Amino acid sequence: MDKFVQINYEEIEENTEYNELIELVVNECFKMEKIENKNLYINIILTTPSNIRELNCKYRNIDKETDVLSFPMFEKEELQTIELTHKEALGDVVISIDRVKKQAKEYGHDFKRELSYMIVHGFYHLMGYDHIEEEDKLQMRQKEENILDKLNITR
């Protein structure tokens, strides 16, 4: 396991390029949010559309495929003061690789950009951010773009 991420593949083939990109992006997320010393890591699961649909139905009662799901282990407020003596998961981020490929084409940018965005987006959900209210959405989007800009991963 990398310092900040554990990567799992469910019903898709492992890919070294995905692993390298995920580690790069997650490391930047941890650095930007200054949580490198919190003894946390993210579990990222790359999977198929049918698997993510099943999870979406089971945990959110929404019977449709989606691109990314996040399952945080802590409340936003807890993360400010948390002191862990051993490594614990910040949470799980589940990403549908087929959906990422499809959306990259749809939005007119490359796969690297779309996968990176899904990782960052999932990370900020684990950090307690959401995009239901417009003000929260603007704050979350700004944080996401800051990380992608810092890594020079553009549209």
C-alpha positions as CSV (number, residue, x, y, z in Angstrom):
1,M,0.0,0.0,0.0
2,D,1.2,3.5,-0.9
3,K,1.4,5.9,2.0
4,F,-2.1,7.4,1.4
5,V,-3.9,5.0,-0.9
6,Q,-4.9,1.3,-1.3
7,I,-6.1,0.4,-4.7
8,N,-8.4,-2.5,-5.4
9,Y,-9.8,-3.9,-8.7
10,E,-13.2,-5.6,-8.9
11,E,-13.9,-7.4,-12.1
12,I,-11.5,-5.3,-14.1
13,E,-7.9,-5.9,-15.0
14,E,-5.2,-4.2,-12.8
15,N,-3.5,-1.3,-14.6
16,T,-0.1,0.2,-13.7
17,E,-0.9,3.6,-15.3
18,Y,-4.1,3.9,-13.2
19,N,-2.1,3.0,-10.1
20,E,0.5,5.7,-10.8
21,L,-2.1,8.4,-11.5
22,I,-4.2,7.5,-8.5
23,E,-1.2,7.6,-6.2
24,L,-0.1,11.0,-7.6
25,V,-3.5,12.5,-7.3
26,V,-4.3,11.2,-3.8
27,N,-0.8,12.3,-2.5
28,E,-1.6,15.8,-3.8
29,C,-5.0,15.7,-2.1
30,F,-3.5,14.8,1.2
31,K,-0.8,17.5,0.9
32,M,-3.3,20.2,-0.1
33,E,-5.5,19.4,2.8
34,K,-2.5,19.1,5.2
35,I,-3.5,15.6,6.4
36,E,-0.3,13.8,5.6
37,N,0.4,13.2,9.3
38,K,-3.1,12.0,10.3
39,N,-2.4,8.3,9.8
40,L,-5.2,8.1,7.2
41,Y,-5.4,6.5,3.8
42,I,-8.1,6.1,1.1
43,N,-9.3,2.8,-0.3
44,I,-10.0,3.2,-4.0
45,I,-12.0,0.5,-5.8
46,L,-12.0,0.5,-9.6
47,T,-14.9,-1.5,-10.9
48,T,-17.6,-2.1,-13.5
49,P,-20.8,-0.3,-14.2
50,S,-22.9,-3.2,-12.9
51,N,-21.0,-3.4,-9.6
52,I,-21.3,0.4,-9.0
53,R,-25.0,0.2,-9.9
54,E,-25.5,-2.6,-7.3
55,L,-23.7,-0.5,-4.6
56,N,-25.7,2.6,-5.5
57,C,-28.9,0.6,-5.2
58,K,-27.9,-1.1,-1.9
59,Y,-26.5,2.0,-0.1
60,R,-28.4,4.9,-1.7
61,N,-31.6,3.2,-2.9
62,I,-30.9,4.5,-6.4
63,D,-31.1,1.8,-9.0
64,K,-28.9,3.2,-11.7
65,E,-25.2,3.3,-12.7
66,T,-23.1,6.2,-11.5
67,D,-19.5,7.3,-12.0
68,V,-18.2,7.5,-8.4
69,L,-19.4,6.7,-4.9
70,S,-17.8,7.7,-1.7
71,F,-18.2,6.1,1.7
72,P,-16.6,8.3,4.4
73,M,-15.6,6.8,7.8
74,F,-15.5,10.1,9.7
75,E,-17.6,13.2,10.1
76,K,-16.1,16.5,8.7
77,E,-15.7,17.9,12.2
78,E,-13.8,14.8,13.5
79,L,-11.1,15.2,10.8
80,Q,-10.1,18.6,12.3
81,T,-9.0,17.0,15.6
82,I,-8.5,13.3,14.9
83,E,-5.3,11.7,16.3
84,L,-4.9,8.1,15.3
85,T,-2.2,5.8,16.6
86,H,-2.5,3.4,13.6
87,K,-3.5,3.7,9.9
88,E,-7.2,4.0,9.3
89,A,-9.2,4.4,6.2
90,L,-10.6,7.9,5.5
91,G,-13.1,6.0,3.5
92,D,-13.8,4.2,0.3
93,V,-14.1,5.7,-3.2
94,V,-15.6,3.4,-5.8
95,I,-15.1,4.4,-9.4
96,S,-16.6,2.9,-12.6
97,I,-13.8,2.8,-15.1
98,D,-16.1,2.3,-18.1
99,R,-18.1,5.4,-17.0
100,V,-14.9,7.4,-16.7
101,K,-14.0,6.5,-20.3
102,K,-17.5,7.4,-21.5
103,Q,-17.6,10.7,-19.7
104,A,-14.1,11.7,-20.9
105,K,-15.4,11.4,-24.5
106,E,-18.6,13.1,-23.7
107,Y,-16.9,16.1,-22.0
108,G,-14.2,16.3,-24.6
109,H,-11.2,15.7,-22.5
110,D,-8.9,12.7,-21.9
111,F,-9.2,9.7,-19.7
112,K,-6.5,11.0,-17.3
113,R,-8.4,14.2,-16.6
114,E,-11.6,12.4,-16.0
115,L,-10.2,9.7,-13.7
116,S,-8.2,12.4,-11.8
117,Y,-11.4,14.4,-11.3
118,M,-13.3,11.3,-10.0
119,I,-10.5,10.7,-7.5
120,V,-10.4,14.3,-6.3
121,H,-14.2,14.5,-6.2
122,G,-14.4,11.3,-4.2
123,F,-11.7,12.5,-1.8
124,Y,-13.6,15.7,-1.0
125,H,-16.8,13.7,-0.3
126,L,-14.7,11.7,2.2
127,M,-13.5,15.0,3.7
128,G,-17.1,15.9,4.3
129,Y,-17.7,18.3,1.4
130,D,-20.9,18.1,-0.7
131,H,-22.5,19.8,-3.7
132,I,-26.2,19.9,-2.7
133,E,-26.2,23.6,-1.8
134,E,-24.8,26.0,-4.3
135,E,-22.4,27.6,-1.8
136,D,-21.0,24.2,-0.8
137,K,-20.8,23.2,-4.5
138,L,-18.7,26.3,-5.3
139,Q,-16.3,25.6,-2.4
140,M,-15.9,21.9,-3.4
141,R,-15.4,22.7,-7.1
142,Q,-12.7,25.3,-6.2
143,K,-10.8,22.8,-4.1
144,E,-11.1,20.1,-6.9
145,E,-9.8,22.5,-9.5
146,N,-7.0,23.7,-7.3
147,I,-5.6,20.2,-7.0
148,L,-6.0,19.4,-10.7
149,D,-4.3,22.8,-11.6
150,K,-1.5,22.1,-9.2
151,L,-0.9,18.7,-11.0
152,N,-1.3,20.4,-14.4
153,I,-4.2,18.1,-15.3
154,T,-6.4,20.3,-17.4
155,R,-9.3,19.9,-19.8
